[in-house]
Amino acid sequence: MAVLKQHQKLGLHEKLILHAEKQCSKQKPNLIWFNARMEAVGFYTKMGYQSKGLSFEIKGVGKHIIMFKTISDE
């Protein structure tokens, strides 16, 4: 997921994540995971995600790390 530079810092990332989590919860998963840019780790941590493993390079994009969040039945 990415938000164009001119639309960053407007709360769109958070709205997109919350919407994606809501949609995912309909499928009753127990885990959401993704590759996060290192610059975004703080944002995802605030949203309840945890990092796993070592960082790795995605050619042409930059350093990433796996992030995940356990989903509970609510």
C-alpha positions in Angstrom: 0.0 0.0 0.0 1.2 3.5 -0.7 -0.2 7.0 -0.5 1.0 9.6 -2.9 3.4 12.1 -1.3 0.9 15.0 -1.7 -1.8 13.0 0.2 0.4 11.9 3.1 -0.1 13.1 6.6 -3.8 13.5 6.1 -4.8 10.3 8.0 -5.4 8.3 4.8 -3.0 5.5 5.7 -4.8 4.9 9.0 -8.2 4.9 7.3 -7.0 2.5 4.6 -5.5 0.1 7.3 -8.7 0.2 9.4 -10.8 -0.5 6.3 -8.6 -3.3 5.2 -8.7 -4.8 8.7 -12.5 -4.6 8.7 -12.7 -6.3 5.3 -10.2 -9.0 6.4 -12.1 -9.7 9.6 -15.1 -10.8 7.5 -13.0 -13.7 6.3 -12.2 -14.6 10.0 -8.4 -14.7 9.7 -6.2 -15.1 12.8 -3.3 -13.1 11.4 -2.6 -10.2 9.0 0.9 -9.7 7.8 2.8 -7.7 5.2 6.2 -6.3 4.2 6.6 -2.8 5.6 9.0 -0.1 4.6 11.4 0.6 7.5 10.3 4.2 7.5 6.7 3.1 8.2 7.4 0.7 11.1 6.5 3.4 13.8 3.2 4.0 12.1 2.3 0.3 11.9 3.5 -0.2 15.5 1.0 2.5 16.7 -1.7 0.6 14.8 -1.0 -2.6 16.9 1.4 -4.4 14.5 4.6 -6.1 15.5 7.8 -6.7 13.5 9.2 -10.1 12.9 12.7 -11.1 11.7 15.4 -9.1 10.1 15.0 -6.3 7.6 15.6 -7.1 3.9 16.0 -5.1 0.7 13.4 -5.0 -2.0 15.2 -3.9 -5.1 14.2 -0.5 -6.3 12.0 0.1 -3.3 14.2 -0.1 -0.2 14.5 -1.8 3.2 11.5 -3.7 4.5 10.5 -5.8 7.5 7.7 -8.3 8.0 4.9 -6.9 10.2 1.9 -8.7 11.6 -1.1 -8.4 13.8 -3.1 -11.2 15.5 -6.8 -10.9 14.9 -9.2 -12.0 17.6 -12.8 -13.0 17.3 -14.8 -10.0 18.5 
